[in-house]
């Protein structure tokens, strides 16, 4: 049986060997990727279908995943959002009122939206430099967001480690899911505002804030 030190070394070696996703360069729309495909900058003003997501081959149907996406620059647009959505979802759909099983956090307000519209919870309006933390429990069908180290969903008692009574937005357990960032205009009219920037951390670097117990970064 390994000692505590040996077990810790083994865990560190396994973590170092893990491979984590980036945004998929082959599926972006009106977006330029940089920073080893972890920074997404939107370039379009004529289309609502703008965004980036993780590789389709890395979609997950079970497990608990944590990620952090920093709002580097917000230049405007009601559909600029961090989200999780079923693999194959169109960016224009995810941008504001998401399709079934997609949950987004809007940068214009911090409001969390599901397929029915505004969920009634908010992380608080983000500012440039704020980190949006996402916790996705596909096995139990729940999603939570927080801004920096604030309350999950901006609401006391919401807790990703408690899928039964810890709040969160519901999805269908077992849905094939991917992380998304979107840049469309949503319901506000117009086609979008160029120059919005997100930088993601899916686990390849140390996370800024504490990872909920039982969650991991998004591996390949």
Residue pairs with C-beta under 8 A, 6 or more apart in sequence:
2 10
18 203
18 217
18 219
19 219
19 220
20 202
20 203
20 204
20 217
20 218
20 219
20 220
21 54
21 55
21 58
21 179
21 202
21 218
21 219
21 220
22 33
22 36
22 37
22 38
22 54
22 55
22 200
22 202
22 204
23 33
23 37
23 38
23 40
23 52
23 53
23 54
23 181
23 200
24 37
24 52
24 53
24 54
24 55
24 56
25 33
25 37
27 52
27 53
27 55
27 56
28 40
28 51
28 52
29 44
29 47
29 49
29 50
29 51
29 52
29 91
30 42
30 43
30 44
30 47
30 49
30 50
30 51
30 183
30 192
31 40
31 41
31 42
31 43
31 44
31 50
31 51
31 52
31 183
32 40
32 41
32 42
32 43
33 39
33 40
33 41
33 52
34 41
35 199
38 199
38 200
38 201
38 202
38 204
39 72
39 197
39 198
39 199
39 200
40 51
40 52
40 181
40 197
40 198
40 199
40 200
41 195
41 196
41 197
42 50
42 51
42 80
42 183
42 192
42 194
42 195
42 196
42 197
43 194
44 50
44 183
44 191
44 192
44 194
45 191
45 192
45 193
45 194
46 191
46 192
47 92
47 184
47 191
47 192
48 79
48 91
48 92
48 95
48 184
48 185
48 186
48 191
48 192
49 90
49 91
49 92
49 184
50 91
50 95
50 182
50 183
50 184
50 192
51 91
51 94
51 95
51 180
51 181
51 182
51 183
51 184
52 180
52 181
53 85
53 87
53 91
53 178
53 179
53 180
53 181
54 178
54 179
54 180
54 202
54 218
55 178
55 220
56 87
56 88
56 178
57 220
58 178
58 218
58 219
58 220
59 87
59 176
59 177
59 178
60 138
60 176
60 177
60 178
60 218
61 138
61 174
61 175
61 176
61 177
62 138
62 139
62 174
63 138
63 139
63 216
64 135
64 136
64 137
64 138
64 139
64 160
64 212
64 214
64 215
64 216
65 134
65 135
65 136
65 138
65 215
65 216
65 217
65 218
66 133
66 134
66 135
66 136
66 160
66 203
66 207
66 211
66 212
66 215
66 216
66 217
67 133
67 134
67 136
67 179
67 200
67 201
67 202
67 203
67 217
67 218
68 131
68 132
68 133
68 134
68 200
68 201
68 207
68 208
68 209
69 82
69 131
69 132
69 134
69 179
69 181
69 198
69 199
69 200
69 201
70 129
70 130
70 131
70 132
70 198
70 199
70 200
70 201
71 107
71 126
71 127
71 128
71 129
71 130
71 131
71 132
71 197
71 198
72 128
72 129
72 197
72 198
72 199
73 128
73 195
73 196
73 197
74 80
74 107
74 108
74 126
74 127
74 128
74 196
75 193
75 194
75 195
75 196
76 108
76 193
76 196
77 107
77 108
77 183
77 184
77 185
77 186
77 188
77 192
77 193
77 196
78 96
78 106
78 108
78 185
78 186
78 187
78 188
79 95
79 96
79 106
79 182
79 183
79 184
79 185
79 186
79 187
79 188
79 192
80 95
80 106
80 107
80 108
80 182
80 183
80 184
80 193
80 196
81 94
81 95
81 96
81 104
81 105
81 106
81 107
81 113
81 180
81 181
81 182
81 186
82 104
82 105
82 107
82 132
82 134
82 145
82 179
82 180
82 181
82 198
83 94
83 98
83 102
83 103
83 104
83 105
83 179
83 180
83 181
83 182
84 102
84 103
84 134
84 136
84 143
84 171
84 177
84 178
84 179
84 180
85 93
85 94
85 98
85 99
85 101
85 102
85 103
85 104
85 177
85 178
85 180
86 99
86 100
86 101
86 102
86 175
86 176
86 177
86 178
87 176
87 177
87 178
89 98
89 99
89 102
89 180
91 180
91 182
91 183
91 184
92 184
93 99
93 102
94 102
94 104
94 180
94 182
95 104
95 182
95 183
95 184
95 185
95 186
96 104
96 106
96 113
96 184
96 186
96 187
97 113
97 115
97 116
97 117
97 186
97 187
98 104
98 113
98 114
98 115
99 115
100 115
100 172
101 115
101 171
101 172
101 175
101 177
102 114
102 115
102 171
102 180
103 112
103 113
103 114
103 119
103 143
103 145
103 169
103 171
104 112
104 113
104 180
104 182
105 111
105 112
105 113
105 123
105 132
105 134
105 145
106 112
106 113
106 186
107 126
107 196
108 125
108 188
109 122
109 125
110 122
110 123
110 124
110 125
110 126
110 147
110 154
111 118
111 119
111 121
111 122
112 118
112 119
112 121
112 122
112 123
112 145
112 153
112 169
113 119
114 169
114 170
119 169
121 153
121 154
121 155
121 158
121 167
121 169
122 153
122 154
123 132
123 145
123 146
123 147
123 150
123 153
123 154
124 147
124 150
124 154
126 132
126 147
130 147
130 148
131 147
131 148
131 208
131 209
132 145
132 146
132 147
133 145
133 146
133 147
133 148
133 209
134 143
134 144
134 145
134 179
135 143
135 144
135 145
135 152
135 160
135 168
135 212
135 215
136 142
136 143
136 177
136 179
137 143
137 160
137 163
137 168
137 215
138 171
138 173
138 174
138 175
138 177
139 173
139 174
140 163
140 164
140 173
141 163
141 170
141 171
141 172
141 173
141 174
141 175
142 160
142 163
142 166
142 168
142 169
142 170
142 171
143 168
143 169
143 170
143 171
144 152
144 153
144 158
144 159
144 160
144 166
144 167
144 168
144 169
145 152
145 153
146 152
146 153
146 154
147 154
148 209
149 209
149 210
151 158
152 158
152 159
152 160
152 166
152 167
152 168
153 167
153 168
153 169
155 167
157 166
157 167
158 166
158 167
158 168
159 166
159 167
159 212
160 166
160 168
160 212
160 215
161 212
161 213
161 214
171 177
179 200
179 202
179 218
181 198
181 200
183 192
183 196
184 191
184 192
185 191
185 192
185 193
201 207
201 208
201 217
202 217
202 218
203 216
203 217
203 218
203 219
204 217
207 217
211 217
